[in-house]
Amino acid sequence: MNVSDFCTEDKFIQGFSRFLRTAPHDSNQQLLFSIPTRSGKEKLQVELSRPRLSASLEKLAHLSMDEMAVYQPTEIEFLVRELSDPPFPRHLLYSSDGEGFFSVEDSENGLTYRLGPPSDEYITFLFCRLIDMHGSEVMFRHPLQSFNAQGIRTLQSEIQQNPIDVFDFFRRTNSRMLTLSVKSEQEIGFEELYSHATAMLFELGFNLDIALVPQRNPETVLRPNRIARMSRLEIGEIAAPRRRYDPELVYHYESAIGSNNLVLQYISYYHILEHFFEKVFWDDLLAHFRKSITRPGFSYEKDSDVMSLIKKLRKQVEMRDDSYTFSEEDALGLTLERFLDIDTLVEELVEYDEDLLEYYRNRAASFSSGPRIDLRGPDPSIIRKNLSGRIYKTRCALVHRKANKRSQYEPFKNERELAKEIPLLRFIAEQVMINSASVFAA
């Protein structure tokens, strides 16, 4: 698709207005934005130069797009996501003269590599792309969220001395956002450009121990803001905890929310549910056993009654390598039955992204072939059964990497589908943690 098919001046201004939480007003060849600070007591003045935006749109008119990449036969630029823990120090990515970010010339092949803040045209593309996909949704956190009061005053003082353009303001307030670009003197096409780009990512990882991966899925850009705008507490509203949570579950939860790796997120949330599998399974089995042997029609002296009970137990429990095993999917269903409130799950999904309910009802991830789920259906037992089937099959597709296996996850190819599954499992895992916690003694 050509970028100019959906990227216009009006769409960019619409998207940037949502980012800045304010509408612009015209002033000759520029638009002026008065950005409210989080306290509401001060405002920052940022300008959008129409000629600069026009130049960016003119450049985009010659570019095509693939997911989150813009390209033409001689160049490519795409967003990269850092997975390093701890994050790689940004100042080490500056060139040796301190004048710019990492750049490498390959004179033999006529290539130039650059890793650094996004270009004007990429920022223009990014806002048009997200507004095209997600309409009126606010796409990023408040641009000044990472600034304290002193930082805002410093920024305001700098802007008063040297007015700042919206492109530079975006780079300043999203300083960890990086793109990788490759430019070629010859027309070599998308596949070859992308191959050179990913080769550079490997070289950077090998030499600097910095983990950078192409960010192909727009959902990973939007996820932090969607969680932030849900009806949860601001930092000044948080009180002392009233519940005691299992430290192991807290570890898995923090691992999930602290990672940019979608597979690690999903598996970490799954571990929270998995923690209860053995207990809920044996609790359920013992309850059925007691129910059977206390029925008035049951007699321990009748061989047929005892054999019938043994057969039922054998169906649910197997002996393997000197230990008892049971159905993990059944245990997952029992965990949901004990800890999950479906109405609460629906409310949280609606607040996060109402379109997900329709998605889960009509579609399943192609890499796992799990069941579809009508979360507003009339039968809770069917909802829980489909939830456990979908979650378990997704988990298996992520961890079982056998050759010629049809249901398995392929990085990049299936990333967008996996991103859709994560909110569902996150909100379930949070309920399991909260509803399994005990209350601190007064």
C-alpha positions as CSV (number, residue, x, y, z in Angstrom):
1,M,0.0,0.0,0.0
2,N,1.2,3.5,-0.8
3,V,1.5,5.7,2.3
4,S,-0.2,8.6,0.6
5,D,-3.4,6.5,0.2
6,F,-4.2,7.2,3.9
7,C,-1.7,9.8,5.1
8,T,-2.9,13.4,4.8
9,E,-2.3,16.7,6.5
10,D,-5.6,16.7,8.2
11,K,-5.2,13.1,9.5
12,F,-1.7,13.9,10.9
13,I,-3.0,17.1,12.6
14,Q,-5.9,15.1,14.0
15,G,-3.6,12.4,15.4
16,F,-1.1,14.9,16.8
17,S,-3.9,16.9,18.5
18,R,-4.9,13.8,20.3
19,F,-1.3,13.2,21.3
20,L,-1.0,16.7,22.7
21,R,-4.5,16.7,24.2
22,T,-5.3,20.1,22.6
23,A,-6.5,21.6,19.3
24,P,-4.2,24.0,17.3
25,H,-4.9,27.5,16.1
26,D,-3.6,29.0,12.9
27,S,-0.9,31.5,12.7
28,N,0.4,32.3,9.2
29,Q,2.4,29.3,7.9
30,Q,2.2,27.4,11.2
31,L,-0.2,25.9,13.7
32,L,0.3,26.6,17.4
33,F,-0.5,24.1,20.1
34,S,-0.8,25.2,23.8
35,I,-0.1,22.0,25.7
36,P,-1.6,21.8,29.2
37,T,0.8,20.3,31.8
38,R,-0.5,17.5,34.0
39,S,-1.1,20.0,36.8
40,G,-3.1,22.2,34.5
41,K,-1.4,25.3,35.9
42,E,1.1,25.8,33.0
43,K,1.1,25.5,29.2
44,L,3.8,24.8,26.7
45,Q,3.8,26.4,23.3
46,V,4.7,24.1,20.4
47,E,4.4,24.9,16.7
48,L,3.8,22.9,13.6
49,S,5.4,24.4,10.5
50,R,3.1,23.7,7.5
51,P,6.1,23.8,5.0
52,R,7.9,21.2,7.2
53,L,4.8,19.0,7.3
54,S,4.3,19.4,3.5
55,A,7.9,18.3,2.9
56,S,7.3,15.2,5.1
57,L,4.1,14.3,3.2
58,E,5.9,14.9,-0.1
59,K,8.5,12.4,0.9
60,L,5.9,9.9,2.0
61,A,4.1,10.2,-1.3
62,H,6.9,8.2,-2.9
63,L,7.0,5.5,-0.1
64,S,5.1,2.3,0.4
65,M,4.3,0.6,3.7
66,D,4.6,-2.9,5.2
67,E,3.1,-3.2,8.6
68,M,5.1,-0.6,10.6
69,A,7.8,0.0,7.9
70,V,8.0,2.6,5.2
71,Y,10.1,2.0,2.1
72,Q,10.9,2.5,-1.5
73,P,13.4,0.5,-3.6
74,T,16.4,2.5,-2.3
75,E,15.5,2.9,1.4
76,I,13.6,1.6,4.4
77,E,12.8,2.8,7.9
78,F,11.0,0.9,10.6
79,L,10.4,1.1,14.4
80,V,12.5,-1.1,16.6
81,R,11.6,-2.2,20.1
82,E,14.3,-2.7,22.8
83,L,14.1,-5.9,24.8
84,S,17.3,-5.4,26.8
85,D,17.1,-5.6,30.6
86,P,18.3,-3.2,31.8
87,P,17.8,-0.8,28.9
88,F,20.9,0.0,26.9
89,P,22.3,3.5,27.7
90,R,21.1,5.8,24.9
91,H,24.3,8.0,25.0
92,L,26.3,5.0,23.9
93,L,24.4,5.0,20.6
94,Y,25.7,8.5,19.7
95,S,28.4,8.7,17.1
96,S,32.0,9.2,18.3
97,D,31.9,12.9,17.5
98,G,28.7,13.3,19.6
99,E,26.9,15.0,16.7
100,G,24.4,12.3,15.9
101,F,23.1,8.8,16.6
102,F,24.7,5.5,15.4
103,S,25.5,5.6,11.7
104,V,27.5,3.2,9.5
105,E,28.6,3.7,5.9
106,D,29.1,0.6,3.7
107,S,31.0,2.1,0.7
108,E,31.5,-1.3,-0.9
109,N,27.8,-2.0,-1.2
110,G,26.6,1.6,-1.3
111,L,24.6,1.3,1.9
112,T,24.1,3.7,4.9
113,Y,22.7,2.4,8.2
114,R,21.2,4.7,10.8
115,L,19.8,3.9,14.3
116,G,18.2,6.8,16.1
117,P,15.1,8.9,16.6
118,P,12.4,8.6,13.9
119,S,12.6,10.9,10.9
120,D,9.9,13.6,10.3
121,E,8.3,11.4,7.6
122,Y,8.3,8.4,9.9
123,I,6.6,10.4,12.7
124,T,4.0,11.6,10.1
125,F,3.4,8.0,8.9
126,L,3.1,6.7,12.5
127,F,0.4,9.1,13.5
128,C,-1.5,8.6,10.2
129,R,-1.2,4.8,10.6
130,L,-2.5,4.7,14.1
131,I,-5.3,7.2,13.6
132,D,-6.3,5.2,10.5
133,M,-6.5,2.0,12.5
134,H,-7.9,3.2,15.8
135,G,-9.9,6.3,15.1
136,S,-10.6,8.5,18.1
137,E,-8.4,6.6,20.5
138,V,-5.7,8.5,22.3
139,M,-2.6,6.8,21.1
140,F,0.1,7.7,23.5
141,R,0.5,8.6,27.2
142,H,0.5,12.3,28.1
143,P,3.7,13.8,26.4
144,L,4.8,15.3,29.7
145,Q,4.2,12.3,31.9
146,S,7.9,11.4,32.3
147,F,8.8,15.0,33.3
148,N,8.7,16.2,36.9
149,A,7.9,19.9,37.8
150,Q,11.6,20.9,37.4
151,G,11.8,19.2,34.0
152,I,8.7,20.9,32.7
153,R,10.1,24.3,33.8
154,T,13.4,23.5,32.1
155,L,11.6,22.5,28.9
156,Q,9.4,25.6,29.1
157,S,12.5,27.8,29.4
158,E,14.2,26.1,26.4
159,I,11.1,26.6,24.3
160,Q,10.8,30.3,25.2
161,Q,14.3,30.8,23.9
162,N,14.1,28.5,20.9
163,P,10.5,27.6,19.7
164,I,10.2,23.9,19.2
165,D,8.4,22.1,16.3
166,V,6.0,19.2,16.9
167,F,8.4,16.7,15.3
168,D,11.2,17.7,17.6
169,F,8.9,17.8,20.6
170,F,7.7,14.3,19.9
171,R,11.3,13.1,19.7
172,R,12.1,14.9,22.9
173,T,9.2,13.4,24.9
174,N,9.6,9.9,23.4
175,S,13.4,9.8,23.7
176,R,13.5,5.9,23.8
177,M,11.7,5.5,20.5
178,L,14.1,4.3,17.8
179,T,14.0,3.5,14.2
180,L,16.5,1.7,12.0
181,S,16.9,3.0,8.4
182,V,18.9,1.6,5.5
183,K,19.6,3.7,2.4
184,S,21.0,2.2,-0.8
185,E,22.7,3.9,-3.8
186,Q,21.0,1.3,-6.0
187,E,17.5,0.0,-6.2
188,I,17.5,-3.3,-4.3
189,G,13.9,-3.6,-3.1
190,F,12.1,-4.2,0.2
191,E,13.3,-7.8,0.9
192,E,17.0,-7.0,0.4
193,L,16.8,-3.8,2.4
194,Y,15.0,-5.6,5.3
195,S,17.6,-8.4,5.2
196,H,20.4,-5.8,5.5
197,A,18.5,-4.1,8.4
198,T,18.0,-7.3,10.4
199,A,21.6,-8.3,9.8
200,M,22.6,-4.9,11.5
201,L,20.3,-5.7,14.4
202,F,22.2,-9.0,14.9
203,E,25.6,-7.2,14.7
204,L,24.5,-4.7,17.3
205,G,23.2,-7.4,19.6
206,F,26.4,-9.5,19.2
207,N,28.8,-6.6,19.8
208,L,26.9,-4.4,22.3
209,D,24.5,-6.9,23.9
210,I,21.6,-4.7,23.0
211,A,18.4,-6.5,22.1
212,L,16.5,-4.7,19.3
213,V,13.7,-6.3,17.3
214,P,11.5,-4.9,14.5
215,Q,8.2,-3.5,15.9
216,R,5.8,-4.8,13.3
217,N,2.6,-4.6,15.3
218,P,0.8,-1.3,16.0
219,E,-0.8,-2.9,19.1
220,T,2.5,-2.9,20.9
221,V,2.7,0.9,20.5
222,L,-0.9,1.4,21.9
223,R,-0.9,-1.2,24.7
224,P,0.8,0.9,27.5
225,N,-1.6,3.8,26.9
226,R,-4.7,1.6,26.9
227,I,-3.8,0.2,30.3
228,A,-2.9,3.7,31.6
229,R,-6.3,5.2,30.6
230,M,-8.3,2.5,32.3
231,S,-10.1,3.4,35.6
232,R,-7.1,2.6,37.8
233,L,-5.5,4.7,40.5
234,E,-3.1,7.6,39.9
235,I,0.2,7.3,41.9
236,G,-1.1,9.8,44.5
237,E,-4.2,7.7,45.1
238,I,-2.5,4.4,45.9
239,A,-3.0,3.3,49.5
240,A,-1.2,0.6,51.6
241,P,-2.1,-2.9,50.3
242,R,-4.9,-4.7,52.1
243,R,-4.3,-8.2,50.6
244,R,-1.4,-10.6,50.8
245,Y,-0.3,-11.9,47.4
246,D,1.9,-15.0,46.8
247,P,5.5,-13.6,46.0
248,E,5.9,-16.2,43.2
249,L,2.7,-14.8,41.5
250,V,3.9,-11.2,41.9
251,Y,7.2,-12.2,40.2
252,H,5.4,-13.7,37.2
253,Y,3.1,-10.6,37.0
254,E,6.0,-8.2,37.1
255,S,7.8,-10.2,34.5
256,A,4.9,-9.9,32.2
257,I,4.2,-6.2,32.5
258,G,7.9,-5.4,32.4
259,S,8.6,-7.2,29.2
260,N,8.2,-6.0,25.6
261,N,8.4,-9.7,24.4
262,L,4.9,-10.8,23.6
263,V,5.7,-14.5,24.1
264,L,7.2,-13.9,27.5
265,Q,4.2,-11.8,28.5
266,Y,1.8,-14.5,27.6
267,I,3.8,-17.3,29.3
268,S,4.3,-15.2,32.4
269,Y,0.5,-14.5,32.8
270,Y,-0.1,-18.2,32.1
271,H,2.2,-19.2,35.0
272,I,0.0,-17.3,37.4
273,L,-2.9,-19.6,36.4
274,E,-0.7,-22.7,36.3
275,H,0.3,-22.1,39.9
276,F,-3.2,-23.3,41.0
277,F,-3.6,-26.3,38.6
278,E,-2.6,-29.1,41.0
279,K,-4.5,-27.8,44.0
280,V,-7.8,-27.1,42.2
281,F,-7.6,-30.4,40.3
282,W,-7.1,-32.5,43.4
283,D,-9.6,-30.5,45.4
284,D,-12.2,-31.2,42.6
285,L,-11.3,-34.9,42.4
286,L,-11.6,-35.3,46.2
287,A,-14.9,-33.6,46.2
288,H,-16.2,-35.9,43.5
289,F,-14.8,-38.9,45.4
290,R,-16.5,-37.9,48.6
291,K,-19.7,-37.2,46.8
292,S,-19.7,-40.7,45.2
293,I,-18.9,-42.7,48.3
294,T,-21.5,-40.9,50.5
295,R,-24.4,-41.4,48.0
296,P,-27.1,-43.6,49.6
297,G,-26.9,-46.0,46.7
298,F,-23.1,-46.6,47.0
299,S,-21.8,-49.6,48.8
300,Y,-18.1,-50.3,49.4
301,E,-19.0,-54.0,49.6
302,K,-20.3,-54.1,46.0
303,D,-17.5,-54.7,43.6
304,S,-19.4,-53.0,40.7
305,D,-19.7,-49.7,42.7
306,V,-16.0,-49.8,43.6
307,M,-14.9,-50.6,40.1
308,S,-17.1,-47.9,38.6
309,L,-15.4,-45.4,40.9
310,I,-11.9,-46.7,40.0
311,K,-12.7,-46.3,36.3
312,K,-13.7,-42.7,36.8
313,L,-10.5,-41.9,38.7
314,R,-8.4,-43.6,36.0
315,K,-10.0,-41.4,33.3
316,Q,-8.9,-38.2,35.2
317,V,-5.5,-39.3,36.6
318,E,-2.7,-41.2,34.8
319,M,0.4,-42.8,36.2
320,R,3.5,-41.6,34.3
321,D,7.2,-41.9,35.4
322,D,6.2,-42.8,39.0
323,S,4.0,-39.7,39.4
324,Y,0.4,-38.9,38.8
325,T,-0.6,-36.6,35.9
326,F,-3.8,-35.0,35.0
327,S,-5.3,-32.9,32.2
328,E,-3.7,-29.4,32.3
329,E,-6.6,-28.0,30.2
330,D,-9.2,-29.4,32.7
331,A,-7.2,-27.9,35.6
332,L,-7.1,-24.6,33.8
333,G,-10.9,-24.8,33.5
334,L,-11.3,-25.5,37.2
335,T,-9.0,-22.5,38.0
336,L,-11.2,-20.3,36.0
337,E,-14.3,-21.7,37.7
338,R,-12.8,-20.9,41.1
339,F,-11.4,-17.5,40.6
340,L,-12.9,-15.8,37.4
341,D,-15.8,-13.5,37.4
342,I,-16.9,-13.3,33.7
343,D,-18.9,-10.1,34.1
344,T,-15.8,-8.3,35.5
345,L,-13.7,-9.7,32.6
346,V,-16.2,-8.3,30.1
347,E,-16.2,-4.9,31.8
348,E,-12.4,-4.7,31.7
349,L,-12.1,-5.7,28.1
350,V,-14.7,-3.2,27.1
351,E,-12.8,-0.4,28.9
352,Y,-9.6,-1.6,27.3
353,D,-10.8,-2.1,23.7
354,E,-14.5,-3.0,23.1
355,D,-13.7,-4.4,19.6
356,L,-11.9,-7.3,21.3
357,L,-15.2,-8.9,22.4
358,E,-16.3,-9.1,18.7
359,Y,-12.8,-10.4,17.8
360,Y,-12.9,-13.2,20.3
361,R,-16.4,-14.2,19.3
362,N,-15.6,-14.4,15.6
363,R,-12.0,-15.3,15.3
364,A,-9.2,-17.4,16.8
365,A,-5.5,-17.2,16.5
366,S,-4.5,-19.1,13.3
367,F,-1.4,-20.5,14.9
368,S,-3.2,-22.2,17.7
369,S,-6.7,-23.1,16.4
370,G,-8.4,-22.4,19.7
371,P,-12.1,-22.1,20.1
372,R,-14.0,-18.8,19.6
373,I,-15.6,-17.3,22.7
374,D,-18.8,-15.4,23.1
375,L,-18.1,-13.7,26.4
376,R,-21.6,-12.4,26.6
377,G,-23.2,-15.8,26.0
378,P,-25.8,-17.1,28.4
379,D,-24.0,-20.2,29.7
380,P,-21.0,-19.5,32.0
381,S,-19.8,-23.1,31.8
382,I,-19.5,-22.9,28.0
383,I,-17.6,-19.6,28.3
384,R,-15.1,-21.0,30.8
385,K,-14.7,-24.2,28.7
386,N,-13.9,-22.1,25.6
387,L,-11.7,-19.8,27.5
388,S,-9.6,-22.7,28.9
389,G,-9.4,-24.3,25.4
390,R,-8.3,-21.0,23.7
391,I,-5.7,-20.1,26.4
392,Y,-4.3,-23.7,26.6
393,K,-4.0,-24.1,22.9
394,T,-2.3,-20.7,22.5
395,R,0.2,-21.6,25.3
396,C,1.0,-24.9,23.6
397,A,1.6,-23.2,20.3
398,L,4.1,-20.9,22.0
399,V,6.1,-23.5,23.9
400,H,6.0,-26.5,21.5
401,R,8.4,-25.8,18.6
402,K,8.3,-29.2,16.9
403,A,9.1,-29.5,13.2
404,N,6.1,-30.0,10.9
405,K,3.7,-29.1,13.7
406,R,0.8,-27.2,12.3
407,S,-0.2,-25.3,15.4
408,Q,2.8,-23.4,16.4
409,Y,3.7,-19.7,16.7
410,E,5.9,-18.0,14.2
411,P,7.6,-14.8,15.3
412,F,6.7,-11.7,13.3
413,K,4.2,-13.6,11.2
414,N,1.8,-14.2,14.1
415,E,2.8,-11.3,16.4
416,R,-0.4,-9.2,15.7
417,E,-2.6,-12.2,16.5
418,L,-0.8,-12.9,19.8
419,A,-1.1,-9.3,20.8
420,K,-4.9,-9.7,20.7
421,E,-4.7,-12.6,23.1
422,I,-2.7,-10.9,25.8
423,P,-5.3,-8.5,27.2
424,L,-7.7,-11.5,27.7
425,L,-5.1,-13.5,29.6
426,R,-3.8,-10.4,31.6
427,F,-7.2,-9.5,33.0
428,I,-7.9,-13.2,33.9
429,A,-4.5,-13.5,35.6
430,E,-5.1,-10.3,37.6
431,Q,-8.5,-11.7,38.8
432,V,-6.8,-14.9,39.8
433,M,-4.2,-13.0,41.8
434,I,-6.7,-10.8,43.5
435,N,-9.3,-13.4,44.2
436,S,-6.8,-15.9,45.6
437,A,-5.1,-13.4,47.9
438,S,-5.7,-13.3,51.6
439,V,-6.5,-10.2,53.6
440,F,-3.9,-8.9,56.0
441,A,-4.8,-9.2,59.6
442,A,-5.9,-5.9,61.2
